Amino acid sequence: MTTTIDLLEEVIVTSRRAYPRLPDLRVIERPGWLQIVTPSIKTGGLNEVIYSRLDEDSADAAIDEAIAMYRDLGLKFRWNAGPGSGPADLGERLERRGLAVSWGRGMARSTEIAGPAGEIVEVDATTVDDYTHVMATGWNADGAALLAQHQHVLAEGRHCLFVAYEGGVPAAAASYAPFERSAFLMGGVVLPSYRGHGLYRALVQARLAHARARGIPLATSHAREATSAPILEKIGFETVCRFPMYFG
């Protein structure tokens, strides 16, 4: 039986290692701190303070150093203030520095589910351009930089990428990072013209079925409370915790 402590471990701690190992990605890690910096990704993603448990006295200096690093490189970034973060007023300190807050939920469910309907394929060298097109369009990001990133991810072989088609047109995309006990669902994007057609749900089901076939019993995700969390609830995901994320 999966306990609440086990769920929190998979949702919060295990998922911290879900990032792909890109050639220019820098990992900054020390006790109470995990941060990633990726200069090639300018418009968000892979630039994040993933975990920060700071002392009261040293918090301001560490916050200022991290923010300056991203801003000097011209990078958008995220600061995850999930369970275990500190000090207690971390969020207030980040907001004073101009970061915008958005609430997220750590969610989980069993991977046991019926397979998806629709045209969904696991991405390979023949479909990576379609996957990149959806991601670049959906996130308003540099397609060339993303294509290089996705090609590296495929070569690394750790993440599982999926693209959904409608009428033969690439319309939605998503991925997951497999771990021993859980699959961390990431990056679901549906292009505006295809929203409301069930593609987001189908991509979730495709990833659950894929993970189940690999012997992974649990799926986890960090979902934005205002957008994807309600959809995941309808597919059987339960909220394990709520937490703020800060964007700069």
C-alpha positions as CSV (number, residue, x, y, z in Angstrom):
1,M,0.0,0.0,0.0
2,T,1.3,3.5,-0.9
3,T,1.3,5.8,2.2
4,T,1.0,9.5,2.2
5,I,4.7,9.8,3.0
6,D,5.5,7.6,-0.1
7,L,3.3,9.8,-2.2
8,L,5.0,13.0,-1.1
9,E,8.4,11.4,-1.7
10,E,7.5,10.6,-5.3
11,V,5.5,13.8,-6.0
12,I,8.0,16.2,-4.5
13,V,11.4,14.6,-4.0
14,T,11.8,12.1,-6.8
15,S,10.4,14.6,-9.4
16,R,13.2,17.0,-8.7
17,R,15.4,14.9,-11.0
18,A,13.0,14.9,-13.9
19,Y,15.0,17.5,-16.0
20,P,16.9,16.3,-19.1
21,R,20.6,16.5,-19.1
22,L,21.2,18.9,-22.0
23,P,24.8,19.8,-23.0
24,D,24.6,23.4,-21.6
25,L,22.5,22.6,-18.6
26,R,24.3,23.5,-15.4
27,V,23.2,21.9,-12.1
28,I,24.0,23.8,-8.9
29,E,23.5,21.6,-5.9
30,R,24.5,21.8,-2.3
31,P,22.7,20.8,1.0
32,G,19.3,22.4,0.9
33,W,19.6,23.7,-2.6
34,L,19.0,22.4,-6.2
35,Q,19.0,24.8,-9.2
36,I,19.3,24.3,-12.9
37,V,20.5,26.9,-15.5
38,T,20.2,26.4,-19.3
39,P,21.4,29.4,-21.3
40,S,20.0,28.0,-24.6
41,I,16.4,28.0,-23.3
42,K,15.5,31.7,-23.0
43,T,11.7,31.7,-22.7
44,G,11.1,29.4,-19.7
45,G,11.7,25.8,-18.8
46,L,14.9,24.2,-17.5
47,N,15.8,27.4,-15.6
48,E,14.5,26.8,-12.1
49,V,15.4,26.8,-8.5
50,I,13.9,23.4,-7.9
51,Y,14.5,23.2,-4.1
52,S,15.7,25.8,-1.6
53,R,15.7,25.4,2.1
54,L,17.6,28.5,3.3
55,D,18.6,29.8,6.7
56,E,17.0,33.1,7.8
57,D,20.3,34.9,7.8
58,S,21.6,33.7,4.4
59,A,18.3,33.6,2.5
60,D,18.5,37.1,1.0
61,A,22.0,36.7,-0.3
62,A,21.2,33.4,-1.9
63,I,17.9,34.7,-3.4
64,D,19.7,37.7,-4.9
65,E,22.5,35.6,-6.3
66,A,20.1,33.2,-8.0
67,I,17.9,35.9,-9.5
68,A,20.9,37.9,-10.8
69,M,22.3,34.8,-12.5
70,Y,19.1,34.3,-14.5
71,R,18.6,38.0,-15.3
72,D,22.2,38.5,-16.4
73,L,21.8,35.7,-18.9
74,G,18.4,37.0,-20.1
75,L,16.5,34.0,-19.0
76,K,13.0,33.5,-17.8
77,F,12.9,31.3,-14.7
78,R,10.8,29.6,-12.0
79,W,11.3,29.2,-8.3
80,N,9.5,26.2,-6.8
81,A,8.5,26.8,-3.2
82,G,7.1,23.3,-2.6
83,P,6.9,21.4,0.7
84,G,10.2,21.6,2.6
85,S,11.2,25.0,1.3
86,G,12.5,27.7,3.7
87,P,12.6,30.1,5.3
88,A,8.9,30.4,6.2
89,D,8.6,33.8,4.5
90,L,10.4,32.6,1.3
91,G,7.4,33.5,-0.8
92,E,7.2,37.1,0.6
93,R,10.9,37.6,-0.1
94,L,10.5,36.4,-3.7
95,E,7.5,38.7,-4.3
96,R,9.4,41.7,-2.9
97,R,11.9,41.1,-5.7
98,G,9.2,41.2,-8.4
99,L,8.5,37.5,-8.9
100,A,4.9,36.6,-9.8
101,V,3.2,33.8,-7.9
102,S,1.1,31.0,-9.3
103,W,-0.3,28.1,-7.3
104,G,0.3,24.5,-8.3
105,R,-0.7,21.1,-7.1
106,G,1.3,18.0,-6.6
107,M,-0.9,15.2,-7.9
108,A,-0.8,11.4,-8.3
109,R,-2.8,8.4,-9.4
110,S,-2.3,4.8,-10.5
111,T,-1.1,4.2,-14.0
112,E,-3.8,1.6,-14.5
113,I,-6.1,3.0,-17.1
114,A,-7.6,2.1,-20.5
115,G,-5.6,3.1,-23.5
116,P,-6.2,6.4,-25.3
117,A,-8.3,7.0,-28.3
118,G,-7.0,9.0,-31.2
119,E,-3.8,9.2,-33.1
120,I,-1.0,9.4,-30.6
121,V,2.6,8.3,-31.3
122,E,5.7,8.0,-29.2
123,V,8.2,10.5,-30.7
124,D,11.2,9.2,-32.6
125,A,13.6,10.7,-35.2
126,T,10.8,10.8,-37.8
127,T,8.3,12.8,-35.6
128,V,10.5,15.0,-33.5
129,D,10.0,17.9,-35.8
130,D,6.2,17.6,-35.2
131,Y,6.7,17.4,-31.5
132,T,9.0,20.5,-31.6
133,H,6.5,22.4,-33.7
134,V,3.8,21.9,-31.1
135,M,6.0,22.8,-28.2
136,A,7.5,25.9,-29.9
137,T,4.1,27.2,-31.0
138,G,2.5,26.5,-27.7
139,W,5.2,28.0,-25.5
140,N,6.1,30.8,-28.0
141,A,9.7,29.5,-27.9
142,D,12.7,29.3,-30.2
143,G,12.0,26.3,-32.4
144,A,15.6,25.7,-33.4
145,A,16.8,25.7,-29.8
146,L,13.9,23.3,-28.8
147,L,14.6,21.0,-31.7
148,A,18.3,20.6,-30.6
149,Q,17.0,20.0,-27.1
150,H,14.5,17.4,-28.1
151,Q,17.0,15.6,-30.4
152,H,19.4,15.4,-27.4
153,V,16.6,14.1,-25.2
154,L,15.8,11.3,-27.7
155,A,19.4,10.4,-27.9
156,E,19.7,10.3,-24.1
157,G,16.8,7.9,-24.0
158,R,15.6,8.7,-20.5
159,H,12.4,10.7,-21.3
160,C,9.3,9.5,-23.2
161,L,7.8,12.0,-25.6
162,F,4.4,11.9,-27.4
163,V,2.7,13.8,-30.1
164,A,-1.1,13.8,-30.8
165,Y,-2.4,14.4,-34.3
166,E,-5.8,15.5,-35.5
167,G,-6.6,15.1,-39.2
168,G,-2.9,14.3,-39.7
169,V,-1.8,17.6,-38.2
170,P,0.4,17.7,-35.1
171,A,-2.0,19.3,-32.5
172,A,-0.7,18.4,-29.0
173,A,2.4,17.1,-27.2
174,A,3.6,15.9,-23.8
175,S,6.2,13.9,-22.1
176,Y,7.1,12.0,-19.0
177,A,10.2,11.1,-17.0
178,P,10.3,7.5,-15.8
179,F,11.6,6.6,-12.3
180,E,11.6,3.3,-10.5
181,R,8.3,3.8,-8.7
182,S,6.7,6.7,-10.6
183,A,6.3,8.4,-13.9
184,F,6.5,12.2,-13.7
185,L,4.2,13.8,-16.3
186,M,5.5,16.9,-17.9
187,G,4.9,19.6,-20.5
188,G,1.4,19.0,-21.9
189,V,0.6,21.5,-24.7
190,V,-2.5,21.6,-26.9
191,L,-2.5,24.2,-29.7
192,P,-5.4,26.7,-29.4
193,S,-7.3,25.5,-32.5
194,Y,-7.5,22.0,-31.1
195,R,-8.5,22.7,-27.5
196,G,-11.6,21.1,-26.2
197,H,-11.2,18.0,-28.4
198,G,-10.0,15.7,-25.7
199,L,-6.3,15.7,-26.7
200,Y,-4.9,16.6,-23.3
201,R,-6.8,13.8,-21.7
202,A,-5.7,11.4,-24.5
203,L,-2.1,12.3,-24.0
204,V,-2.4,11.7,-20.2
205,Q,-3.9,8.3,-20.9
206,A,-1.2,7.4,-23.4
207,R,1.5,8.2,-20.9
208,L,-0.2,6.2,-18.2
209,A,-0.6,3.2,-20.4
210,H,3.1,3.5,-21.6
211,A,4.3,3.7,-18.0
212,R,2.1,0.8,-16.9
213,A,3.6,-1.3,-19.7
214,R,7.1,-0.6,-18.3
215,G,6.0,-1.8,-14.8
216,I,5.7,1.7,-13.2
217,P,2.7,1.7,-10.9
218,L,2.3,5.4,-10.1
219,A,2.0,8.6,-12.1
220,T,2.7,12.1,-10.6
221,S,2.5,15.6,-11.9
222,H,2.9,19.3,-10.9
223,A,-0.2,20.9,-12.3
224,R,-1.1,24.5,-12.4
225,E,-4.2,25.0,-10.2
226,A,-6.0,27.2,-12.7
227,T,-5.5,25.1,-15.8
228,S,-4.4,21.5,-15.9
229,A,-5.2,20.5,-12.3
230,P,-9.0,20.3,-12.8
231,I,-8.5,18.2,-16.0
232,L,-6.2,15.8,-14.1
233,E,-8.8,15.5,-11.3
234,K,-11.4,14.3,-13.9
235,I,-9.0,11.6,-15.0
236,G,-8.6,10.3,-11.4
237,F,-5.6,12.2,-10.1
238,E,-5.7,13.2,-6.5
239,T,-4.1,16.3,-4.9
240,V,-1.3,15.3,-2.6
241,C,-0.1,18.9,-1.8
242,R,-0.5,22.5,-2.9
243,F,2.5,24.9,-3.3
244,P,3.3,28.3,-4.8
245,M,5.6,28.7,-7.8
246,Y,7.2,32.1,-8.5
247,F,8.1,33.3,-12.0
248,G,10.7,35.9,-13.0
